[in-house]
Amino acid sequence: MHRSLFRSLLMLPLVLATVSPHVSAEYTARERVRLDAGWRFHLGDAHVDAATAAFDDAAWRSVELPHDWSIELQPHPEETSEGGGGFFPTGTGWYRRTIDIPASWNERAVVLEFEGVYRNAEVFVDGVRLGVHPYGYTPFSYDITPHVTPGRRATIAVRVDNSAQPNSRWYSGSGIYRHVWLEARPHVHLPRTSLYVRTSGITSESAELRWEAAARNPLPRAARGTLNVSVLGPDGVEVATVSQAIDIAAGTDRFATGTFSIPQPRLWDLDAPNMYRARARLELDDGGRDEIATTFGIRTVRVSADRGFELNGRSIELIGGNVHHDNGPLGAASFDRAEERKVRLLKDAGFNAVRTAHNPPSTAFLDACDRLGMLVMDEAFDGWARRKLAHDYADHFHAHALDDLSAMVLRDRNHPSVVIWSVGNEMFERGNAEGRRIAAMLAARIRDLDANRPVTAGVNGLGSVEKWSELDPLFAVFDIAGYNYEMSNHPADHLRVPGRVVLGTESFLSDTFDYWAASVDHSYVIGDFVWTALDYLGESGIGRWTPPDVPATPHWEGKFFPWHGALCSDIDLTGRRRAVSHYRNIVWDRGEKLHASVRVPTEDGRPWNVDKWGMPPSLPSWTWPGHEGRPLVLDVYSRHEYVRVYLDDRLVGEAATTRAEQFKARFDVPYAPGKLRVVGTTGEREETAVLETAGPTSTLRLTAESRPYAADGQDLVYVEVEITDANGRIRYDAAPLVRYAVSGPAVIAGIASGDLTTTETYQANPRKADDGRALVVLRTKREPGVVTLRAHAEGLASGSISVTTK
């Protein structure tokens, strides 16, 4: 990496600081505080004085970050966010918070850091305007040392302007939706993103690591000292250390690099995500000191047409899903627990990779991927300089793209889960010289900062005007050719460009088998990222189904309110896996062998109309009152040689379910209440799946994960609500209005169902269930105690659940 480039990317202004000539050690320790509590919020624009310390904000609402004001509001068909934004209100909002600057910070720099604000965040300290950060997905910071006085209070004000609409093709949310930090650090310091560790080689006995770090000196005099860099193993024991003398001239950055040899390394892998920790300590001759640390994993990534995608020298297929950044009923609010749950849902559903469509994710999301063993394609932008919407990122691309891309790479390059960088998605310039120039510029910037990972972009075709092969010069810029819905081109492409590595960056749910076959049959096809893994807000109506006489027109052709989200996914908004999720697991041979579900029948029995991104509605249910005697479609997905179907021990039919049948079979079964039994057979082995008719709706059943809950104002309790009969069988046809009451130190943060056509807000209480299910998310308070959630619905036995926060 060019040092001059790195210096420009540290995100913190390098100015000569005026401080006392003697800096004592007691004042140079770094401190970092999260500023999530204590904010006041006003929806709408405010008087210009709202940025000043004297402004009276007593009438403003108290909020705790992360916060998304759009999710609190009612979708409306005339909202300017349109269907892409889920018809949610946007607008402008103000945040204010008073902070105490400790007197002990007298000889340190004070930095204010934002992990993400959507969007156009204008930041003030005591009325002094620090600047505006347009992009809603990248971190940014300001050195506020000149504007605060240690031992006194200061007021932070943030004006968030998301009023220019439409600006996103999916739900963005509005507000300070990620964490905010205040940091005191020595003037002579180690920039947080400068410490970088990468694996250069692995043998059976050791791993070779390369590290780099930088020391920054904004003072008008030189600084001298020692830089100590060490590595701690997964058990916290130091496994390597090195020291270097370091001289830092006034007003400059001093760069250092080196190597480590780690004996008997514990590799980061999908099923063993071992994490190491690197620590850099700067000890100056005058007593000053600083320390930074980062986690990382020891692992290698390589791609080639001959061996495909290799993790630690082992070829694997990427079983991936595209995921937007929202957290369902919480909107864009990026709670650490919500991000971790998202990754757990993906992992439990069989995915081993995720594409962060189409923007940098939160740090908490990547931390969870590191801990749980999930591969990540980290994506920077949806489009480039040519706009897709009236007010999208194209307005800022030329001025900010390289800085935003750099902020993503510098922040994320130590995450072992990140294995691919993506610089864009379906860019309108993809077929011309300008697109090739931009692609080369972005790829070069990434390789300057991190040459350890392949670079790609998600690319679709050029329509009927130009041939797909016209994109060859664009793909030549990248290490991986990302195909959006274009996998049928891969055989001809391989003949024409045999060294090309191909990846399905987007695919339809219905193409699961074809993408699996391409990946396992051809080494140069390294996997598939389906659109999508999880239902999301916005892009309203994509994946929907319509009655036989109503065409399922594309989601961009018309306004489909009250749809406010997308149901083109394996997993619905509550976390329930759809039938296609089980099929994906079975096709990719992820351990699951048998699944049966029944297509929801239309009124006259004709098939549903489904758009290209969707699948017919299907439920694991044999409870269909009113359909007695009518044939219902039973879909069986199986990794067995063949399956047999019985209704109350009467054989209904049997069929082979091998690769030749794409691991599935369809049966038309006349409905009659009873027990539907599906038996999969391979040789002497049998497996059985049962669908049994449920009795009358009886009870509300509440369940939650059994784990420690933190009384920190940030932890979340996800409570699944199921409507069951007296024997505990779910009534998938039940959709009662359910009222919830919580006692103890928690509040209801959101309530959801799988219905993306409801006009209820995600804070509405009572709220209707759907398909026999609902989801309630509780947010803990900052005092410990017993939290109890009770659910009530007319005609049903009430349910309750209690957890303890500590």
N, C-alpha and C positions, 0 to 999 in steps of 0.2 A: 504494500500500500504506500502511496506517495505521502510523505509526511506533511507536506503543505496542504494536501487535500484533507488529511485527518484533522489537522488543526482547525480547518474551517468547518468541520463537522461535529465538533464537541458540544455544540448547541449552547455554549455559555460564552458570553462576550469576553474577550481578552483585553482588559484595560489595565493600565498601571494604577495600582491601588495605593492610596495614601494611608499608611499605618505607622504606628510607633516603630522605631528601629529595632527594638528588642522584643521578641515574641517569646513569651514563656510557655513551657510545655503544657501547663494546666489549661491554657486557653485554646489548644489546638486539636482536641479530640473532636471527632465528627459526631453530630447528633442528627437524628432524623425522626420527624414526628408526622403521623398521618392526620390530616385535617378533614376528617369526614363529618364530625359532629359540630353543632353550633352554628349552622348557616341559617340565614334568613333569605326568603325567596319571595319575589314578586313576579307574577305573570303579567306580561305586557311591558311596554317601554316605561321608563321612569324619567323624572326630572334629572337634568345633568348633574345636579348636586348629589344624586344617589351614589356617586363615586367618591364623595368626600367623607371624612371621618365624622363631621358634624351632622350629617344627614340623620333624621329620625326614622328608623325602620321598624318601630314598635308595631306598626300595623301589618307588617309583612309576616308571612307564614314561616314557622320554624321547620326546617327540613334537615335530614341527615343524608349525606352522600353514601353511595352513588344515587343520583336522582334523575329521573326522566319525567318531565311534566306532560309530555304528549300521551303517555299510557294512562294517565289519570282522567283523560277527557273523552268525550263521546264522539265516536266517528260520525261523520256527516257526509252525505253524497256530494255536497258542494264544496268540501274542503279543497284548498288549492294543492295539498299534497297528492291528491288524486288517488287512483287505485294503487299506483306504485308504492305510495306511503301508507296504504291501508285506510285512506280517508280520515286519518287522525289529524287533529288540529296541531299546528306548529307555532309560528309566531316568534316573539321575542320575550326573554325573561332576564331578570336580574338576580344575582346572588351577592350577599354581603356576609362577611365574617370578621370579627375583631380577634386579633391575636396578641398575645403577650410575648414580647421579645425579651428573653432572659438577659439580665445584666451580664451574666457569664459569657454571653456571645459577643462581648465588646470587641475582641480582636479577631473575629471570624467573619467570613462572608456568609450572607443569608440568601438562600435560593428557594424560590417558590416553583414547585413542579406540578404539572397537570398531566395525568395519564391519558386523558381524552375528554374533549368537550365538543358536542355537536350543536351548532358549528359556529364559525366566525366569533371566536372567544376574544373579547376585548377586555383586557385586564388592567386594573388600577390599584395603586397602593396610596392611601390617603389623598386621593384625587389626582395623583400623577399617573398619566396614561403610559403603560409599559409597552403596549403593542397589541396586534390582532393576530390570532392564529386561525387561518381559514379552514384547514382540513380537520374533519371531525374525528379522525381515527389514529392520529399520530401524537406521541407525547411532545410536550414543549415545556420550557422553563424560562424563568427570568431571575437574574441576579438583582435582588431588591436591597442590597446593602446600602446604596446611597440614599434610600428612601425610608429607612427605618432607624430607630435609635434604641440600642440595647437598654433594658430597664424600663422601656415605655411601651405603650400599646400602639398598634397599627391596624388599619382597616383595609381589608382586601375587598374589592368589588369586581364582579365579573358580569359583563353584559354579553348575553348569548343571543345571537341573531340567526334564527332558522326560518326567517319569514319569506325569503326569496324561494318560491316554490313553482313547479316541482324541481327538486334537486337530487332525488335518489330514486332508483328503480325498485327499492325495497324499503321497508320501514327503518328509519334512521334513529328515531327518538329525538328528544330535544333536551339539552341541559348538560350539567356537569355529571356525566353518567359513569365516569370512572374515578378512581381515587385521586386525591390531592395531597401533596407532601410539602412540608417545610423542613429545610435542611440547613444546619449550620456546619460550615467546614472551614478548614484553614485556608488562608489566602494562597499559600503554596500547597498545592493539593494534587491528588490523583483523580482526574475526571472519571466519573463512574463508569462510562461506557468504554474507557480505554483498555481495561483489562480483558484480554481475549485469549482463550486457550483452545487449541484445536489438535486433533489427533493426526499425526503424520504417518503413523505406521503401527501395526500390531503384529506381534509374533506370538507363538505359544507361551513364551516366557515373559514378555514385557511389552509395554506400549511406549511409543515415542511421542511426546507432546511438544508442541511449539507454543510459546506464550509471547505476548507483547503487552506493554503498558506504556503510559505516558505520564510524565509529571509536568504540571503547569505552574509557571511562576509569573503572576501579574505584577509583582513588586518592582520598584525602580532599582533594585540591587540584586546581585546574583545570590543563589542559594546552593549549598552543597550538603551532601549527606549520603545515605545508603538506602538503596531500594532492596527490600527483602521480599521474595516471592516464594510462596509455599503451596503445597497441595495436600489436602486432607482427604482421606479415603471415605468410603460410605459409612464406616464406623466412627468417623471423627478423628482418627489417628493420622498424624502427619506422615506422609510417605515420600515426600521430596521437598527440598528447599534449595534456594540459591540466593546469593547476595551480590549486588553490584554497587560500586561507588558511582555517584551520580552528581554531575554539575549542571545547574539549570541557570542559564543566563537570564538577566532581567528581561521581563516581557516576552518570554519564549516558552515553548513546550520542549521537553527533553524526552526522547523516545528510547525505549529499552526493549530488547528481545532476548530470547534464550530458549533452551530446550530442557526437558525433563525426560528421564527414563523411569517408568513406573513398573516395578516388578510385579508379576502375577496380577495383572489388572482385572478388575471386575467390570466387564463390559456393560454398557447401556444397550439393552435389547428390548424387544416387544414384551417378552415374558419375564424379563429380569432388568427392569429399568434402574440400574445402579447409578447413583449420582455421587460425584466428587465435588470438592469445593476448593477453589483457588483463592488465595489471599495475598494481597500486595500491601506492604507496609513501607511507608516513606519516613525515615528518621533523619532529620536535618541536624547539622552540626550545632545550630543555635538552640536546639531543644525542641524545635517544632516537629510535629509528626502528623501523619494521616494514614488512614487504612481504608481499603475497599475490598470487597469480596464478591465472588460470583460462583454459582453452581454451574456444573457442566457434566457431560458424560463422555466416557471414552468409547468411541465407536467410529467406524468408517462408512462412507457412502460412496458408491460408484455406480454409474450407469453406462451400458454399452449395448449395441445391437446384438452382440453374441451372447451375453450373459444376463441381459435385462437389468433390473434394479437389484443391487447387492448391498445388504446391510451386514457389516462385519464379515464380508467375503461370502455370505450366503445369499443365493438368489431367492427373492420372494416376489409375489405378486402384490401390488397395492390394491387392497379392497377398501376403496375410499368413498367418502360422501362429502358433498358440498354442504357447508353450514354458514348461515348468516349469523350476525352477532347478537341478535335479540335473545332474550330469555323468556319468551312467551308472555305470561301474565305480568311479568316484571318489566316488560318493555326492554329498552336498551340498558337499563341499570345493571352494571357489571359487578354483582356481588361475587366474591371469591367462591362461595359455596355453590352458587348457581352455575358458574363456569365449570367447577369440578363435576357437578351432577351431569352437565351436558356431555362431558368426556366419558363419564361412567356409562351413560345411556348408549353412547356410540360403541364403546368397548363391549358392553354386554350384548349388543345387537350383532356383534361379529365384525365390525369395522376395525381395520388396523391403521387407517389413514384418514385425514380430513383436510379439505381445502378451505381456507378461510375466505370464502367468497363474499365480497370482492374487495377486501380491505384488511389492514393489519388488525389482529385480534387484541384482546386485553392481555396483559402480562399474566394475570391469574389463569387465563385459559391455557397459555403455553406452560405455565408451571404445572398445571394439572396433567397436561399431555406428557410432560417430563416424568412426573411421579407414576403415572399409570401405564406408560408404554404405548403411546399413540403417535404415529408419524404425522407430520404436518407439512402441507404446502402453504407457505406463508405468502399471501398475495397483497400487493400494494394498492392497485387501482382497478376500477371497473373499466374506465376508458381513459383516453389520453387527451390530446388537444382539441379534437373535434367532439362537440357536445352531443350527447344523446338526449338530454333534457334541457329545458330553457336555462336552468341555473345550476348545473352540475359542476363537477370539479374542473371541467375544461376551462372555466373562467380563471382558474388559478394555476393551471398546469405548467405553463412556461415559466412562471415566476417561482413556483414552489415545489415542483415534482421531484427534483433532485434532492432537495433538503428533506422532503417527506420520506422519500425512498431511503435516504441515508439514516434518518431517525429510526425507521423500521429495522434496518439491517444491524445498526449498532446496538439497538436494544435487544434484538432477538438472536444474535449470532452465537451466543453461548448456550442456547437451548438445544440439547441433543435431539429433542423431538422434531425440530425444524430440519427437514432433509431436502427441501426444494424451495427455491425462491420463484415467485411468479410476479411479473411486472405489469400484467394487465389481463383484460378479458374482453374479447369480441370488439376490439378497438376498430373504430370506423376507418382508421388509416391503414389497416392491415395489408391492403393490396397495393399500396403505392410507395414511392420512394421516401416520402415523408415518414411513413410508418416504419420503414426499415431504418431510417436515420434515428428515429426516437428509440426503437428497440435496441439498436446498437449502443446508444447513449446510456440507456437505463441498465443494460446488461454490463456495460463497462464499469459503471459506478458500483454495481454490486460486486463485481470481481475485484475491484480495488479494495473493497472493505472486507470481503470474504470470498476467497477463491476455493473454498472447501465444499461447496454445494452446487449442484446443477441449477441452471436458470431456465425458466419456461414462461409461457403465457397460454391462456385459453383462447383458441382461435377457431372461429366458424368459417363457413364457406363464403364465396363472393357472389352468391346468387346465380342467376342464369346468364349473366353478362360475361363473366370470365371463368376460366377453368380453375379448378382447385390447385393444379400444379403451378399456377401463377404465384402461389404463396411460398414456393420453395425458397426464394431469397430471404424471406422473413424467417422461416424456420431455420435457415442456416445460421442465424444469429444466436440461436438457443442451443442448449445442451439436450433438451427434451422438446419434442414437438407435441404441444397440447392440442388435442382434437375435441372440439365441442360438437357432438352429434355427427361426427364425420368418420366413424370407424370403418365404414364400408369401403373407404378409400385406401385402407392400409395395405392390401396385397399389391396393388399397382404402385403405390408409393415405395414399397420396399424394393420392387424391381428397379424403379427409377433412381432411388436414393438408398442403397442398401445399408448405409451406416446410420440411418435415422433411427432414433429411439422414440417410440410412439407411446403416448399416454392418453387415455380417455379422460379429459378434464371435465367434461359434462356428458351425461347420457340419460336417456329416458328410463323410467322404471321398467318398462316392458322389454327393454333390451338386455336385461340381466344375463341371460344365457349367452347371447351373442358376444358380449364383452368378456365374459368368463372364458368362452371358447377361444377367442382371439388371444387372450393373455396366456392361457396354458399351452396353446399350440404354437405360439410364436415368441421366441425370446425377446425380440425387439419391441413387442407390445408389453408394457410393464404393469398395466393395471387399468382401473376404472374408478372415476369419481362420479357417482350417480347424482343427478339433480332431482331431489336432494335427500340428505339423511334425516333431517328434522323439519317438521312444519315450521313456518316462520310467518311473521307479520309482514303485511305489504305484498306487493305483486299480486294483488287481490284476484282470486278466482282461478289462478293457474292450477291445473290438476283436477279441477272440479268435474263432476259428472252431472248430466242433465237427463230428464225423461226422454223416452224414445222419439217424441215428436219435436223436441227442442234441440237444435244443433249446439254442439259444444264448441262455440267459436273461440279463436285464440284470445288470450287474456288481454292482448293489446288492442283488440278490435271492439271497443265499446267500454261501457262503465257497468261494473257488475256488483255495485252496492246492493245488498248489505255485506257481500263478501269483503272481508278486511284482511285476509291472509291467504297463504298458499298451502294446499294440502297435497303436494306432489312428492310426498316423502315416505320413507320407511316407518317413521315414528311420528305420532301425532303430538299436538301441543301439550298434552298432559304427560307424555312419556310412554304411551302405549304403543307397542310394536304392531304394525299392520301385517297382514298376511304376506305382503311382498317382502317384508323384512325377513321372515322365516324362509321364504323361497330363496332369497339371496344367500342366507347362511347355508342352506342345503346345497345350492349350486356350487358355491365356492368351497364346499366340503369343510366347514368350520366346526364340525362336531355334531350339529343338529342333523337328524335323519328323517324326521316325519312331522308333517303338519297338515291339519285339515281345517278348512273354513268354508262358509256358505256365502255365496253372493247374495247381497240384499236384493230381494225381488222387486221389480217395478209393479205398478198396479195391474198391468195387462200381461205381464210375463215376458215382454220383449226386452232386449238388452238395453242397458243404459248407453247413452252417448258419453264418451269420455274424450277429453282433449289429449294431445300427444304426451303431455307430461303426467297424466294420471293413470289410475287403474280403477276398475269397477269396485264399488264398495263391497266389502266382505267382512264377515264376523265369525269368530269361532263359537257359533251358537246353533243349537237345534231347538230353538224356541221361536216359532213363527205362527202365533195364533191368527186365524183368519185365512190361512193358506192351506188348510187341510186338503189333501188330494192333489194339490198342484205340484208339478215337478220343480224342485229347487236345484240349483247348480252347486255341487260340492266339488271344490278344488282340493286335490291332494298333491302335496309336494313331498318328494321322497328320494332318499339316497339308497333305498332298498331296490332289489331286482324287480319286485312287483308288489302290488297292494291289493287287498280285498276289502270290500265294504259290506258291513252287516247292519241291518236295522232290526233291533230286538232279536238277534241271532239268526235272522233270515238273510241269506246272501243276496246282496243287491247287485254286485258286479265285481270284477277284478280286471286289473290292467298292469302291463309292464311300466316301469318308471326308471328306465336306464337313460344313459346319455342320448340314445336315439329318440327317446320321448321327451327330451329336455328335462328329465327328472320330475315330471308332473303328469297327472291324469285328471280327467274331468268325468264326473258321474252326474246324471240327472236322476234325482231321488224324489219320488212323490212324498210330500210331507205328511207325516203322522207323528204325534207325540210319542216319545220313547227314547231309546238309547242308540245313537249312531256310533258304530265302532269301526275304526279303520285299522287294519293290520298290515304292517309292512314286513316282508319276508326276504331274507338273504340267506340262502342255504338253509341251515338249521336254526338260524337266529330269527326271532320275531320281535316286533315292537308294536305297541297298540296306542292309538289316540282315541279318545272318547269325547263325543259331544252329546250331552243329555238334556232333555227338555226340563226347564226350570219350572218350579211352581209359582204361585202368586207372589208378587213383590211383597217383601216383608220388612226388610231391615236396611239401615244405613251402616255400612261397615267402614271404619276408619283405620288406616294403618300408616305407620311412619317408620323410617329407618331407625334401627336400634343402635345408637352411637352416642358419644358425649356431645352435648350441645353447649356452646360458649355463650355466656351472658355478656356479650361485647357490642351489642347493637348492630352486628353485621351477620351473625350466623342465621341460617334459614332452616326451617323445619318443613319438609315437603310431606303433606298429608294426602294420601290417596283415598278417595271416597268411592265406594262401590255400592250399588243398589242390588241387593240379593234376595233370594227366596229364603224360606226358613232353614234350608239345608246349606246355605252359603253359596249357592250357585248364582252367578251374575245374571241379572235380567238386562240383556243388551238392548232391549226395546224400551227400557225405562228412561224417562227424562223429566223427573220431578223438579219442582222449584225447591231448592234447599236453602235454609237459613243457618248461618253459622254464628256461634258466640265463643269468644275466647276469654279466658280468665288467667291471671298470672302475668308474669313479666314478658309479654310478647304482644305483637299486633299482627293483624292480617295484612300482608303485603300485596296479595293478589289471589284471585279465584279464577279458575279456568275450566273449560271443557274442551272437547275436540271439535266443537261446532264453530266454524269460522264465518258463519252467516249471522250470528246473534248480534243484536244492537246493544246488548248490555255492555257496560264497561267492565274492565277487569278488577274494579273495586266494588262492583255492585254486590249487595248482600241484602236479600237473597239473590241467588243466581241459579239458572237451570243447569242440570246435569245433561249429559248427552251420551248415548250408547251405554247407559248404565254406569257412567263414571264421571267423576269430577276431580279437580286438584285444588287444594288450598295450600298457600305458601304463607307460613308465619315467619315474622322477623323478630328475633330476640331483642329484649331491652338490655340495658346495662346493669341490671341488678339480677342476682340469681334467684331461682325459685322453681316452683312447679307450674308448668303451663298446661292448661286443659283446653282442648277444642271440642265443642259440642255441635252436632249437626241435627237439624230438625226438618222434616218434610211431612206434609199432611198425609195421614193414612199409613205411615211407616214408623217402625220402632226407631227411636233416636239412637244415634251413635256418639261415642266420645273416645278420646284418646288423650293421654297425658305424657309429657316428657319433662325432664328436669334439666334446667340450665345451670351451669356452674361457671 
